């Protein structure tokens, strides 16, 4: 098994693959990347048994076909630290991989490819094509609301809801919710809901770096597979039902409140310095064209700041976790933020003023 490849050609795909490989593995071979030479193509595979990335690169020439697994992070570090533009000669000698580039020589231990576990996917029932930039934007506008190691395991992921030609992405940790909705571009003719695991969402957000590329997305109730350029991304899905969040829309609301996004961000950031480190609560006193932000902490420090707003409703006082509100406001693309509070003060909607594709909902807290 021999081949030569440019360092610049292999580095990017190798970084994508190594990102899914866990540093601590129950199976030693899962710390390795599977390397296969087939029909003048270099096929590299990385997996943690829950997620798999397969990358294919075309070689100018390969002297021998074959397959082997090599330590992923050591292989990546060698490639990364070689000079840009360098060629790497890759040759298998018995159970060692010999790497040569310029005056550098490396020898890595290997494990047999036949011991590398197969990623068994169920037969895919659904398929659609989607612009990568649109999908990535949906991920980025929602992923920060996912729970992390919540006992309600269905919250440790992101809901993908396909309804004919519409796509909806939803994430929630029980205290806040993010919703992104957009057109797929073509009619799919079906309705389906799946939950992508947290790690899969994060890896996909990193992987999709070309906004103009097209994704071929296939999924069943257990697995999702996404073909992106020369990469195939596969993941198991969370086997659960995402909670029904539609009732949050079916309630009375107060008058919307308009405020400059950057003004609110800056004021919240300053006031939150003196909030309780654990709960990060900030009180909002709203009346007329003024909103006063205030907080205090167990050390009896206090902070307050007033902001000019556009509001026609009744005066009210409500408290929020400042970080939750900052996360939501920071993800708006427009200069103006629209805050709409439910009449019973059970939730606050944060969105843009002009036909928003996404909205954020934050639950209030007691101070």
Phi, psi and omega in degrees: 000112181220143170198161176237135181215151178287139177303320182291331181285322186270337189297309183301305178302324180293321177296319178298318182290315183295334182295335180271347183277122179289144180292324178251118184240144174284333176249122184303321185295338179286352171277355181258160172256134178277125181243126180229139174250115182221123175050051179060025176238138173264117180250120180244136184230135174228144184205155169239019184077340176263325182229146176221139173238130177239125181241139179240131177235141178274130179262146174294322177198147173223133186278327182218138172278164180161182179209149182196163174242140181231154180303118191298309187288325177294318179297317178297314182298322178297311181297319184295324186269355173285153182295149178300138180088354182288149172264144179244126175264126187243122183217133180265123175240106182053246182255022179236145173257126177258124177247133179226135177207117184058237179263006181267140177226135179224149177227122183242141172291155180230167170230146185299140182294331183293344178272354181288126185293140177284145176263097186278115180256142175284166180292133184278132182263334187234151180206142172203160178256145183208144175294132184296323180296321179294317180294317180296320179298318178299319178297313184292330181279353184234332191299331183292346179268355179295146175285163179231109180060039175282145178296334172279082194300337178293343177275347179276044183189193186228131178280128171248115184244116177256123178231092185056255183261009181247145178238136177230133175241134184223136175221145180205146173249012179095340179251342182207163185214140175237136180230129175236132182223136180202170176282141174283325180118329177221158179283131178267333179081011179215169174233131183206151178229132175223159178242116177276134178295155183308311183295321179297319179297315181295318180293320178296319180298324177285321187292321188279088185254003180238102186294340183268351182288162178250139178258140169253108185254125176235142178205159173233195178283346184247332187222156170231144178226130181234120176266121184225108183053241182261020184239141172243117180255127179232145179209146168288157180251161176280123183273087182194173177252128179287139182299149179284112183260001188295333184293342179294338179275338186269065179207168179279147181234153173282177178296142178294151181243124180255136182208148176292127185303312185293324178298315179295317179301311183296316181295316179299318181297318180292310184296323184295344179305323184257016177280167176300125187300328183278314187262338176054036183281138175230133180269139179244115174254115188243125177204126178062231182259021179233142172232123180256124175261134180212154178202168174207169181223173182299341178275006178069021170284149181222151176214145173208152180207142179253142181231141175278132182228174174244104185212131184248004187268190180286149176300147178205160177230130184207153182237146179223157167291119187297325182291322178297317181291321178297316179302316182293310183297321182295336181271359175283144179267338184275167179281335180254140175251141176247120177251126179234118185259137178296147183302327178269011178058033181270345182196160177229126177269133176238123182206178178271162184280332185253104174035068184290142173276341186220154176215154181238141179237127180239132177276143179286172178226162177269137179255000000 
